[in-house]
Amino acid sequence: MTTLPQVLVDPSSPAPLHRQVYESIRRSVLDGTLAPGTRLPATRELAASLGVARNTVMLAFEQLIAEGYLEGRVGAGTFVTHSLPDDLLLASRTSAVTPRGGRDENLSARGRLLADTGRLNRREPTRERAFRIGLPDPDAFPFSEWSRILGRVSRKPELALLGYGESAGYRQLRDEIAAYLGAARAVQCDASRVIIVSGSQQAIDLVARVLLDPGDAAWIEEPGYPGARAALAASGARMVPVPVDREGIVVDAGIERAPDARVAFVTPSHQFPLGLTMSLGRRAALLDWAHRAGAWVIEDDFDSEYRYAGRPLASLQGLDGYGRVIYVGTFSKVMFPSLRIGYMVVPPELVDAFISARAIVDRGSPSIEQAALAQFMAEGHLARHIRRMRSLYARRRELLVDAARRRLGGLVEVDAPETGMHVVGWLPDGWDDERAALAAQREGLVVSPLSNYYLGEPPRPGLLLGYAACDERTIETGMIALAKALSTLGVQASR
Ligand SMILES: Cc1ncc(COP(=O)(O)O)c(C=O)c1O
């Protein structure tokens, strides 16, 4: 759908009209009013609605395209680009806090970084399930048990649950998590090292606040998780994309690009978004580098519960003999994301600093939900739910792979690791995955283009297809819709 941007033009202003149109659209792109992928109206239509000459709008569009805010696609129109130029600028800046001339003067240097990199709040909540990634199936969650426990805890809360509570988190929940992580993930910890956070996102943000200075280098997986990239970049750190191959992050490439990085962000159990598992050799090399460089490794273990074959893998933290790993986990995938409860396990010498930072940010997480979650775990409901979801999602994964094979006629090559909640569908070389995702969106699907997860040029186009929240019928009808969307693209223009 074409979106008419909020363009403000003031004929009495000394600034040229085309400059005003340019600035107005640029701001709407940066503040998210115009989301990535949005199609802009034709220049003639926009010029008419603004009461300016078409040439004025064309000049503004040309400038925005040249700077990478917009992209024109032959025959399709003009769209807001998916990888904003400011992200890329950020990647190459040595000191990211240098004030930028002409930027919003109300903001501090840190505020500008937050405004420019914090593009996470863009997702419109839609009801479409196929093939949204990262969403557990809400229909399969045992809400009756959860609400019974939540009701019990909140009906007559003990006094301790009504005050400010410990910033590190509710003690019983930290005990439950420490026991779970020790048994299920071979994490070395006790409750004193577990800090409750409002999701992995806050854990990564706290690492950036506590351990990174502006200009410090941070390795991030390429492709990688935009949430982590945004949190680290917003601290003024220099993003160093490090490629991922079949064994996980290529440690030698990281050492070549930034041997003195302060932080490395990795997803060893299930690389996001490609789904690979980091090999033992790479794990050892990463830990060895971190030890020698005095760097910290953030291990984001966001959905390792969903492993459908083979033995459960131990965490990277469990292998770490040097104490360089900060382990991060979340209840977003095993419960539901709006719960906003996650945890981090930090090396002993960092515990006080992290608890202090947590207290400054927001004092702590809501105590009643933490207490209810502790009881939900203690009574075995969470472990039972995870066991059920593991077999449900394994079945859905197989259904999706089978439907893709039957419906997509060999056009899409599916890479389906036996872990996680989505697969990667590789498109033929030369296809534009953003265009494919837009075509899928027109058919009522939510499909993520793989290129969204790269800072640089992606080597191959692809689509991420989530299956966890899709029942059998949704998978089948979704795949028919995807086949239709891809067939409408016809012969693709190369990227
Ligand atoms: C790689 C990765 N880490 C973490 C998360 C979860 O984040 P949070 O715990 O903040 O909900 C996600 C969710 O999509 C993710 O993809």
The ligand as an SDF file (V2000), in Angstrom:
LIG
                    3D

 16 16  0  0  0  0  0  0  0  0999 V2000
   18.4230  -13.7890   18.9640 C   0  0  0  0  0  0  0  0  0  0  0  0
   17.3540  -13.3910   19.9260 C   0  0  0  0  0  0  0  0  0  0  0  0
   17.6850  -13.1410   21.1840 N   0  0  0  0  0  0  0  0  0  0  0  0
   16.7510  -12.8040   22.0970 C   0  0  0  0  0  0  0  0  0  0  0  0
   15.4110  -12.7040   21.7700 C   0  0  0  0  0  0  0  0  0  0  0  0
   14.3870  -12.4240   22.8280 C   0  0  0  0  0  0  0  0  0  0  0  0
   14.4400  -11.1810   23.3190 O   0  0  0  0  0  0  0  0  0  0  0  0
   13.6530  -10.7930   24.6440 P   0  0  0  0  0  0  0  0  0  0  0  0
   14.0780  -11.7240   25.7240 O   0  0  0  0  0  0  0  0  0  0  0  0
   14.0860   -9.3890   24.9010 O   0  0  0  0  0  0  0  0  0  0  0  0
   12.1870  -10.9250   24.3550 O   0  0  0  0  0  0  0  0  0  0  0  0
   15.0270  -12.9050   20.4580 C   0  0  0  0  0  0  0  0  0  0  0  0
   13.6250  -12.7180   20.0770 C   0  0  0  0  0  0  0  0  0  0  0  0
   13.2300  -12.5840   18.9690 O   0  0  0  0  0  0  0  0  0  0  0  0
   16.0240  -13.2790   19.5210 C   0  0  0  0  0  0  0  0  0  0  0  0
   15.6820  -13.5350   18.2540 O   0  0  0  0  0  0  0  0  0  0  0  0
  1  2  1  0
  2  3  1  0
  2 15  2  0
  3  4  2  0
  4  5  1  0
  5  6  1  0
  5 12  2  0
  6  7  1  0
  7  8  1  0
  8  9  2  0
  8 10  1  0
  8 11  1  0
 12 13  1  0
 12 15  1  0
 13 14  2  0
 15 16  1  0
M  END
$$$$
